[in-house]
């Protein structure tokens, strides 16, 4: 600073007293330097925030067993009813359809009315046999199933054929299904999706029953 720059009262400025140029204040510890310098410590996550994780789908780790259900209908649009029943079974709680047979047409056996459309589905289910039976009967009711007399024509018929290795004989449920090996409309679609469940001898015994694959 020149003499002309000094204050008129003759006092010196602080810089003039020190005799040194002003310097920038020291950088606070932990702050990153200007561009081109070394990076400081990694940025800290805001308190209370959890780390971001990849989204996960729903877990289905409940124990399941394999079961088989025979489906039949001979009133209304029977083909559409059987297809709708396949989807409805797969939508049951803790249940997934793992295989679907083709659709078959057959004459009524121990029943009345028009020809039946039949199929069989394999499922994995976390429901026990009694719970699964109740769920199937609920689907029949929702489809308009009525029982005015034994073996009456039906909008939907759902028979639980097997439920794991269950062997049950109660007034409401018998497993394996007691008449499944007497009916071609059950054995043929079942053999299509689970040939290990249908002995050849059983198929041979029902060859006289006419069952035609339609879809």
SULMO-V213594 format. One record per backbone hydrogen bond with DSSP energy under -0.5 kcal/mol. CO is the residue of the C=O (numbers start at 0). NH is the residue of the N-H. Records with the same first field share a line. If there is no record, write none. Layout:
CO: NH + NH
//
This chain:
1: 4 + 5
2: 5
6: 9
10: 6
12: 16
13: 17
14: 18 + 19
27: 30
33: 36
37: 32
45: 48
47: 49
64: 124
65: 163
66: 122
67: 160 + 161
68: 120
69: 158
70: 118
71: 156
72: 116
75: 77
76: 80
77: 81
78: 82
79: 83
80: 84
81: 85
82: 86
83: 87
84: 88
85: 89
86: 90
88: 91
91: 94
93: 125
95: 123
98: 121
102: 213 + 214
103: 117
104: 211
105: 115
115: 105
116: 72
117: 103
118: 70
119: 100
120: 68
121: 97 + 98
122: 66
123: 95
124: 64
127: 131
128: 132
129: 133
130: 134
131: 135
132: 136
133: 137
134: 138
135: 139
136: 140
137: 141
138: 142
139: 144
140: 143
148: 151
150: 111
153: 73 + 74
156: 71 + 158
157: 159
158: 69 + 160
160: 175 + 176
161: 67
162: 165
167: 174
172: 169
174: 167
176: 179
178: 181
179: 182
181: 183
182: 185 + 186
183: 187
185: 189
186: 190
187: 191
188: 192
189: 193
193: 196
194: 197
196: 198
198: 202
199: 203
200: 204
201: 205
202: 205
203: 206
205: 208
207: 209
208: 210
209: 106
211: 104
//
